[in-house]
Amino acid sequence: STLGCPSAALAGAAVGSSALGTLMACTSTRSPDAASFEGSAALGSVLMLFFFATVGAGAANFGALVSSGWVFVFICIQISVHMLFIFSLGRLFRIPMEAILTASNANVGGPATSAAMAASRGWTHMVTPAMVTGSLGYAIGTSIGSVVGYSLNLIG
C-alpha cells in the first residue's frame, strides 16, 4: 500500500513508465546502430494485428451486443460529443486534421489503435505521438481511477 492507497503503486508505475517512454521518444536520434532495427515497424504491425484479433475474438458474442442496447446508445452520445468538441477546438486553433484524428483515436481507442490508424493512413510521423499520447492517457486514467476508487471505498 503506497500512500495509504493500494492502487497508488500501479498509478505511479503507469505515470513513471509513460514519462520515461516520452523522454526516450523525444531524445532519441537515429544512431549508426539503428540499422539493426530495420523491419521493426513491419513486425510491430503484424503483432498489433494479432492483438486486435485476440481482443475481437473475446467480443464475438452477438447476444452481448443485442442485450446492451442502452450502453451502445450512451457510447454513441459520448463519441458524438467528443467529436463535436475536438473538431470545433481543432478548427478554432487550426490544428492539422491528422493530429486531431490521431489524438482522438488515442483518447477513445488507446495507443494500439491510434498507432495502427496513423500507420495505415501513411502518417508515419504520427505513430510515436500516437503511442505516447495513448499511453499517457492510460497513465492519467489509471491514476484518476485509483483515486476515485479509493475515495468511494472510504465513503462506502
N, C-alpha and C positions, 0 to 999 in steps of 0.2 A: 504494500500500500504506500504509494508515493503521495505526499502532501495530504494525507488522510483520504485520498480518493483512489480506489483500486485501479481505475482506468487511466489515471494520470500518467503512468509509465508508458502505456500504449500511445497516448496522445503525444507525449514528449518524444517518443521514438518516431512517430509519424512526422512531427514537425522537424525534428533533427535530420531525419533522412531526406526529407524534401529540401531542406535548406542546403544540405551537403550536395544533393543532386543538382540543385540550381547553381550553386557555386562552381561545381565541376563543369557544368554546361556553359556557364558564362566565361570561365577562364581557360577552357581547353582550346588549343590550337592544333592544327594539323601538323603532326611530327613526322620525321622520316620513318618511324616505326608504324605509321598508320596504314601502310600497305598490307600489313598482316590482318587488318580488319576489313579488307575489301570483301564485299559479299555479305557483310553483316546485316545490311538493310534487307536484302532478299530473305535471309534466314529469319530475321525478325518478323517479316511479313508472313512467312509460312507458319511460324509459331503462333502469330496472332490469329490466323485462320483456324488453327486447332483450338485455340482459346474460345473463339466465337462459336465453333461447332459444339464444344463441350457445354458452354453456357446455354446454347439453344436447345441442346438435347434434353436438358433438365426442364425446359419451359414448353415442351411439346404437347402438354396435356390441354386439349381443346376444351374440356369440361371446366378447367380452371378459368379460361378466358370467358366462357359463357356465364359462369356464376359470379364474375367480378365486374359486372356492367357499370355500377356506380363508381368503382375505382377507376375504370377506364375513362369515364366522363370527367372525373376530378383531375386525372393526369392530363387530359386534353385541355382543360381550362388552365392548368398550371403552365403547360408548354406554350399555349397561346399568349398568356400574359407575359411570359418570359420573352417570347419572340417580339411582341409589340414593344416591350421595354428596350431590348438590346438593339433592335433596328432603329428605333426612334433616337436613342442616345448615340448610336453609331453614325447616323446621318447628321445629327447635331454637331458632333465633334469630328466629323469627316474621317472616321476610322475606315480603313480598307475593308471591303466585304470579306476577303479571305480571312482576315484577323477576327472579324466578328463571328463568322461561321465556325472557325476553329475553336475560339474561346467558348462559344455557345455549346458546341459539341462536347468540349471538355467539362463544362458545367453539368450538362444533362447526362452524358454517357460515360464520362470518365476518360482517363488518359489513353486507354487502348483504342476505343472507338474514334476518339479525336485524332490520334496519330494515324490510324488507318484511313480516315477520311482525307486528311491532309496529303498523305502519300498517294492515295488513289486519284486525287484531283491534280497531282503533279506539283503540289506546293511543298517541295522537299524542305525548303527553308522554314516551314511551319511545323514540321514533325517534332523537333525538340521543344519548342514552346508549347506544343500541344501536350506532350508528356509531362513537362514541368508544371503547367497550369493545372492539368487534371490531378497530378499527384499532390500539388499544393492544396487543391480543393478537398482531396481526401483527408489531408492532414488537418486542415481547418475544421472540416466537418466532424472528424473524429474527436477533436478537442472540444468543440461546442457540444456535440452529442454526449461526451463523457461528463461534462459539467451539468448539462440538463438532467441526465440520468441520475447523477449523484444528488442533485438538488431535489428531484422528485422523490428519491429514496429517503431523503431526510424528512420531507413533508409527510409522506405516507408511510 
